Amino acid sequence: METHSTLPEKPDSTKPGTKAESFALLASEASLQRFVEEWKAGRLPKPEWTHAAHVAMAAYFAFDHAAAATFAIMKAGILHHNKSVGTANTEDNGYHETLTRFWSSEIGEFVRTGHFTSRLEAVRAAVSAFGSDRDRFRRFYSFDVVRDRRARREWVAPDREPPAKK
């Protein structure tokens, strides 16, 4: 799967980088595993499925899956979660193919190149790097990809390069 940019510097995963670092799911391997199991089973409450939670799940699966597998797991999981909590997957709402692929790629590349010693460390670092950067994709698209029906339905590649890092 393609990557979209130079990756952020590897943060110190022992120090909170965002408010997301205080999420209960990041407290321990056991709490992360409980969160994953709740999500996979369709029992995760809708308010807990935040951007940072999406990031955490993508990092969790990217830790030991290749890019294509991470994307496939995320797609199936998001569709299942949405159905479980009553979020309709329509041309204007719910699952978004382009954003799911974009984020799976960004986070997956970050995790696979980060040389993390544990899954929890990888997830914490990804949430620190991307958990509060929910608009990152806007640097790569010149149009409103969120509202674009074609982008929601199918992969639309970025149409511009991000600004160079300083």
Order of alpha helices (4+ residues) and beta strands (2+ residues): alpha-alpha-alpha-alpha-alpha-alpha
